[in-house]
Amino acid sequence: MPDHGDTGAVANGHSTKAEPDLRGNIRPRLIAGIAVVLAAAGIAFVAQAVLEPGAGDGTDLSELTFDRFDGGAGTLADYEGTPLVVNFFASWCPPCVREMPDFQEVFEELDGQVAFLGLSQDQSAQAALNLVERTGVTYDVGWDPDLEVYEATGSIAMPTTALVSPSGELVDTFAGALDAESLADFIEDELGIAARP
């Protein structure tokens, strides 16, 4: 009777053990491994954005200028006396586009307690104006063509949101998209103003 426990084969008169075929298991394990690495990288990026928010060191931003879409120039000093949310956006940045209606929602909830300024990083003002119209944003918007404000806030990603004190000092920055709830929490935590009753 043959030994069913022996999976060997005879080749050239020698008995050999059959090797298990692992090729079928490599691909799922490889994909799972890559997914774990990507997930860890994503968590690390979010953690870094939250734990290392940027230049928030009291840098005076009040004299920084930007272009208004009506052709004039503005400065952050125009908002003196009111806390300010500065959101850097661009029409080519899908997360920027997605978060803009959420910014509008929080802007409306705050009802003037905090000013909002969206600064486009687009190459053309028209691209930014089209996006503003499409997203229904009614808070102040402008254009930062030389990246003066963007660089002064220590921003390195798109979108980025900076919080500015009533005296024009940088309070904190957040790199990445924010929904209405996380934006409201960010404002409350850093500026002490609640966006919800």
N, C-alpha and C positions, 0 to 999 in steps of 0.2 A: 504494500500500500504506500502511495506517495505521502510524504510529509507535507501537509497543507500549511504548516507554519513556516516552511522554507520558501521564501519568495525568490530564491536564487535561480539562475539559469546556467546552462552549461555552454561555455564558449571555449573552443580549442581544448576541450577536455578538462577545463577548470570550472569549478563552481564559483559563481559571483553573486553577491547580494544586489538586488535591484535598488537603485537610488530613488528616493521619493522625488517626484516632479514638483519642484517648488515654483516653477515659472508662473503658474496660475495664481499663486498667492503673492507674488512680488508686487504686481501692479496695485492691488487694493491697499497693501501696506505702504507702498510708496506714496500713493495719493493721500492716504490718511496722515502720513508723516508730514507731507507738504502742507496739508490743511492745518495741522497743529502748529507748524512753524509760522504760517501766515497769520493764524489767530493770535499767537503770542506776539508777533510783530505789531499787529493792530492794537492789542491791549497795551503794549509798550508805548505806541505812539499816543494813544489817548491819555495814558497815565502821564507821559511827559508833557502833553499839552496842559493837563490840569495841574501837575506838580511843579512844572517849570514854565509858568505862563508867559514869560517874556521880560520886557524891560521894566516892568512896573516898579520903578525905583524913585518915583517922584520927579522924573524928567519934566521940565517945563515945556509944554507944547504950544503955549498960547500964541506965540508969534508965527507959527507955521501957517503957510498959505495954501490955498487950493483954488481951482477955477470953478466959478459958478456956471451953470449951463446957460444963464442969460447973458453971459459975456463978461460979467464982473468978476472980481476977486474976493475971496473970503478968507478969514483967519479963524483959528480956533478961539481966539479972544472974543469973537463975536458972540460966543456962548457963555461968557464970563458970568458967574453967579448961578449957573444951573449945571448940574451934573450932565455929562455928555456921553452917549454911546456912539462910537465911530465904527462903522462897519465897512470893511474893504471888500468890494465885490467886482465881478467882471462877467460879461455876458457869455464868455467861453468857459466859465467855471460852473458845472452843473450843481454842486453843493451850494454855491452862492445863490443861484436862481431858486433852488428849493427853499432856502431859509428866509428869503425876503418877505414872503407873506407872513411868516411867523414874527419877524421883526415888526412888521406893520401892526400885527395884533397886540404885541406888548407895548408898542408906542401908543396905541389908542387906550390901552388899559391904564397906562401911567398918566395920561391926561395932563401933560405939561410939566409933571414933576421932574422928568428927565428929558433932555433934548436928544434927538437922534440925527446923525449925519451919515449918509451913505457916500462913500468915495469910490468912484469907478477907477479901475486899473486898466480899462479898455484902451486900445490904440486910438479909437475915435469916440468923440462925445456922442455921436449919433447912435452907435451901438448901445451905449449906456442908456440913452434916452428911450430907445425902443424897449429895452428891458424894464425900465422903470414903469413905462406905460403898460407893458404886458403883465407885470406883477401887481399893479395897483398900489404901489408905494406912494404915500403922501408926505412922509417926513422929508427933511432937507436932503438934497443930493447934490453932489459936485463931482469934479474930476481931479484926479491927482496925477497928472501926466508925467511929472518928473519924479514920482514916488517919494516926494519929500516927507509927507506925513507918514506914509507907510514905513519908510526906513527909520524915521525918528521913534516910532513905537516899537522898534525891534521885531517887526513882523517878518516872518519867513515862509508863510504858507497862505493859501487862499482856500476858503475865506478866513479872515482874521477879524476879530472884534476887540476894540480897545475901549476901556472905560477911562474917562477923564474927569478929574475933580472940578468943582465949581471955580477953583482958582487956576485951572488950566494945566494941572499936573497929571501925568500918567499914573493911573491907579493900578491897572492890571490889563493884560491882554490874554486872549484865548485864541489859539490856532485850531481851526476846524469848524464844522457846521454846528449851529445851535438851533434847536427847535424852540417853540415858545416857552415851554416849561423850563428848559435848561437856561435860556436867556434870562428869564425872570429870576431864577435862582442865582445866577451870576451877578445880576444887578443888586439883588437883595443882600447877598453875601459881601459884596465889595463896596457898595454904595450905601447900604442900609435903607434902601427904599423898596417897599413891597409892591409888586405889580398886581397882586391879587388882594381882595378885601380880607 
